Amino acid sequence: MEVIDKLSIIQQQIAEVCHKVNRDPAEIKIIGVTKYVSNDRTIEAFNAGITHLGENREEGLLAKWDLLKDKPTWHFIGSLQTRKVKNILDKVSFIHSLDRQSLAKEINKRAAGPVSCFVQVNTSNEESKHGLPPHSAIEFVKELAKYPYIQVVGLMTMAPFTDNQGEIRDCFRALKDIQMEIKKLDLKHAPCTELSMGMSNDFEIAIEEGATYIRVGTALVGE
Ligand SMILES: *Cc1c(COP(=O)(O)O)cnc(C)c1O
């Protein structure tokens, strides 16, 4: 199926969930995750109107970036090694995986201006997943004040891969709860207005729970 057809199915699904929970579909941005697909398919996705693209590895990001340069808004969604920051920083508009002080320090050091970051939280408490444990997320965000170029635009999480919808929903709710706590603090460096959550299998639940960026690969561009 062409990307444009898959996109229209997903937009329909988004419209339906939004209607159900009384949200405006315009609040939800779709990040097309192109990590599984070819160069041609990536260009097709952009031409279909997907202007936010995401990659989870440095190599993939650099390769896909070359195709479309700065026309799309690029998101780095994977775990980021500190030594790789300098290679991607001028190419991406958002980093979704800020989860440690050393990474914040490096981003701040290499940045030429404010960098929009999502703090990644491991709401499922699965050991295999990256991100901060929920109980330390707020303290972590507070401490980021010492890095003038770090802007915490929001929080990011990955739900467990499971059929148990309740378990998935709990993860998204946990992220929303932390976001509310951070917003209450009214921190200049952490407006924290965004929630990056929801993938092919669970974006509808994520939207019900307040997602503003969903990261969709398989359902949108294919495997
Ligand atoms: C691969 C990936 C996605 C997209 O996953 P799909 O299930 O294919 O939609 C989203 N977020 C992150 C962090 C990923 O690594």
The ligand as an SDF file (V2000), in Angstrom:
LIG
                    3D

 15 15  0  0  0  0  0  0  0  0999 V2000
   10.7590    2.0870   15.9510 C   0  0  0  0  0  0  0  0  0  0  0  0
   10.2510    3.0880   16.8900 C   0  0  0  0  0  0  0  0  0  0  0  0
    8.9570    3.5930   16.7470 C   0  0  0  0  0  0  0  0  0  0  0  0
    7.9790    3.1290   15.6870 C   0  0  0  0  0  0  0  0  0  0  0  0
    7.5510    1.8310   15.9250 O   0  0  0  0  0  0  0  0  0  0  0  0
    6.3270    1.1630   15.1100 P   0  0  0  0  0  0  0  0  0  0  0  0
    5.8100    0.1390   16.0290 O   0  0  0  0  0  0  0  0  0  0  0  0
    6.9090    0.5780   13.8680 O   0  0  0  0  0  0  0  0  0  0  0  0
    5.3350    2.2160   14.8180 O   0  0  0  0  0  0  0  0  0  0  0  0
    8.5500    4.5570   17.6570 C   0  0  0  0  0  0  0  0  0  0  0  0
    9.3690    5.0080   18.6410 N   0  0  0  0  0  0  0  0  0  0  0  0
   10.6170    4.5420   18.8020 C   0  0  0  0  0  0  0  0  0  0  0  0
   11.4540    5.0770   19.8950 C   0  0  0  0  0  0  0  0  0  0  0  0
   11.0980    3.5610   17.9340 C   0  0  0  0  0  0  0  0  0  0  0  0
   12.3420    3.0930   18.0990 O   0  0  0  0  0  0  0  0  0  0  0  0
  1  2  1  0
  2  3  1  0
  2 14  2  0
  3  4  1  0
  3 10  2  0
  4  5  1  0
  5  6  1  0
  6  7  2  0
  6  8  1  0
  6  9  1  0
 10 11  1  0
 11 12  2  0
 12 13  1  0
 12 14  1  0
 14 15  1  0
M  END
$$$$
